[in-house]
Amino acid sequence: MSQKSLSNLAKLIIIMFALLGVALYGLALPLGAESMKGEPFVRGENYLIWVVFMELMVIPDYAVLVFAWKIADSIKLGKAFGYDNAGRFKCISLISLVTSVYFLLGSIILFLIRIIFPLLFIVSCALTFIGLSVSGAAAILSYMCRKAADIEEESRLTI
């Protein structure tokens, strides 16, 4: 695949994630939360606490998509392995780490004060693992981009 094709594919995936976020955070979560009252996931009238807790993750999720879009732009320009992308991957890693820790701690608190049931808590733990995996993968990509940029800089100096 060419750089342009890879960039366009990455942007298509980013757009799909953004639309999925709108569907999840904008429609499914608020509308579905009301119907979850009394169900074996969220206890009684406390569902609003859980909805607000979940909705607070929208901002960091979309911040990651903005960084990913910038990475896709740099791939199109042939600058996939550079210091700029290393910094972007580092930001993605930190955002994912902080969001995952927030989600895990919030889930633990909501479980301990009996707002969410054990099944939802177990699902939250699995989702936390996915977030931590994204953080680790972004940290590795940041390191690799930085090393590739270092090698490229060294090669320019030796010629």
ABEGO torsion letter per residue (X at the ends): XBAAAAAAAAAAAAAAAAAAAAAAAAAAAAAAAAAABGBAABBEAAAAAAAAAAAAAAAAAAAAAAAAAAAAAAAAAGAABBAAAAAAAAAAAAAAAAAAAAAAAAAAAAAAAGABBAAAAAAAAAAAAAAAAAAAAAAAAAAAAAAAAAAAAAAAAAX
